[in-house]
Amino acid sequence: MKRLLGEDIKKKESLMDHFMRVISVRGDGANPSDLYVDEAPRPETGAGSVLIRISHAGVNRPDILQRRGLYPPPPGAAPGLGLEVSGWIEAIHPAVPYADDVAWRVGDPVCALVNGGGYAEYVAVDLRHLLPIPAGWSMAQAASLPEAALTVYANLIEHGGLQPGETVLVHGGNSGIGAMTIQLGKAWGAKVIATARGADKCEFARSLGADLVIDTTVDEDFVTAVKGAGGADVVLDIVAGDYVAKNLLCLNHKGRMVQVGTGRSPVVELDLRRVMQKQAVITGSMLRPRSADEKARLTTKVHEKLWPLVESGAIKPVLAQTFAFADAASAHAWMDESHCGKVVLQI
Ligand SMILES: NC(=O)c1ccc[n+]([C@@H]2O[C@H](COP(=O)([O-])OP(=O)(O)OC[C@H]3O[C@@H](n4cnc5c(N)ncnc54)[C@H](OP(=O)(O)O)[C@@H]3O)[C@@H](O)[C@H]2O)c1
């Protein structure tokens, strides 16, 4: 066998420096077991971006949909799985213009929404999308925060226009999005009504502060209970299908229905006379296809408005499970089973 000389070893080490471990999808990605540990070149950092050495990566429902080929990355996004991470700044592109108040340094611990590629050892991120690790939160907990924080702030507060004293109805109170909606809704001074499927999930939603929790495995008709509790001014819905017509029935005058997911069918039947009668607003949004500038604006808002609630303890971590990087398949399987809260991969 040929022995490696000093020069060869240096060359090999320098080559390895340019590669990293990632999670890739084999075949059609129909099953969690289609995930495997692969190698890929480390991402390049462009002007205004940083390279993060990832500590933990959040696992979200959109990752499952992407694995199965049902949620392709938008144009310009990194093709890999993973939308949120925590880690340490490994390198900052030299062309970054520093302002004193955003003077990130190499080695700083951060968390961030990323445009794909979070299931990896390194990811390149727009400098403006970085958030500090909230005081008292571990790196694992911080990795579970950006996706839910930005999605819920954008949809509940900006699109839904939730005001203190109003009532919000959220479905899937056990989900990452549902858990954040309950906590942000309460911290915002609203009354929160949540639905969930099963006693354990309902108990979880209640433990986060929901004022009324409806178990839809006992009664699919949540409308009667919501109307009995005074109706909803904002509905944040991840279920769609037949829930949408019911959401409209729950809505108060000038209420807002915000669609964030379509767990059932994205195609729905609606009596538009009720929209007119109630002067209802039907809206919704997706986080990932937003422009880098728009995500930067939203990150700044979330830092200003939501981070203080996180640091005061009004919004608590809901991290339920941490899986090893090589066990990403189990993390996806866990998401598909009955679960409450969030899951992360330890890189
Ligand atoms: N618009 C955006 O920018 C954006 C960003 C992030 C996430 N999302 C969407 O938000 C949703 C939640 O994401 P997540 O990461 O928080 O996922 P998650 O933790 O896996 O939660 C999914 C939730 O949806 C419920 N659900 C799914 N199918 C349902 C059905 N047919 N009937 C009733 N409930 C159903 C689940 O209930 P069970 O636990 O009982 O199954 C669970 O509560 C997903 O649809 C995701 O695609 C949207």
The ligand as an ORCA input file, in Angstrom:
! r2SCAN-3c Opt
* xyz 0 1
  N     -46.789     28.939      5.565
  C     -45.574     28.788      6.080
  O     -44.690     29.592      5.872
  C     -45.310     27.588      6.936
  C     -44.129     27.502      7.689
  C     -43.942     26.386      8.519
  C     -44.925     25.403      8.560
  N     -46.034     25.513      7.778
  C     -47.106     24.511      7.808
  O     -47.661     24.509      9.105
  C     -48.072     23.202      9.431
  C     -47.473     22.790     10.758
  O     -46.077     22.662     10.629
  P     -45.244     22.045     11.843
  O     -43.832     21.998     11.421
  O     -45.633     22.745     13.074
  O     -45.815     20.542     11.789
  P     -46.175     19.460     12.854
  O     -45.565     19.778     14.171
  O     -45.882     18.159     12.230
  O     -47.771     19.576     13.013
  C     -48.695     19.246     12.042
  C     -50.062     19.514     12.674
  O     -51.090     19.440     11.710
  C     -52.102     18.554     12.215
  N     -52.740     17.869     11.106
  C     -52.135     17.344     10.021
  N     -53.041     16.782      9.211
  C     -54.258     16.970      9.811
  C     -55.585     16.593      9.462
  N     -55.839     15.938      8.340
  N     -56.583     16.947     10.299
  C     -56.328     17.621     11.455
  N     -55.074     17.986     11.832
  C     -54.051     17.645     11.018
  C     -51.338     17.568     13.072
  O     -52.202     16.891     13.947
  P     -51.776     15.444     14.529
  O     -50.554     15.640     15.407
  O     -52.967     15.021     15.287
  O     -51.483     14.585     13.327
  C     -50.377     18.511     13.792
  O     -51.010     19.183     14.837
  C     -47.690     22.294      8.260
  O     -48.822     22.181      7.414
  C     -46.603     23.098      7.564
  O     -46.507     22.784      6.211
  C     -46.245     26.593      6.994
*
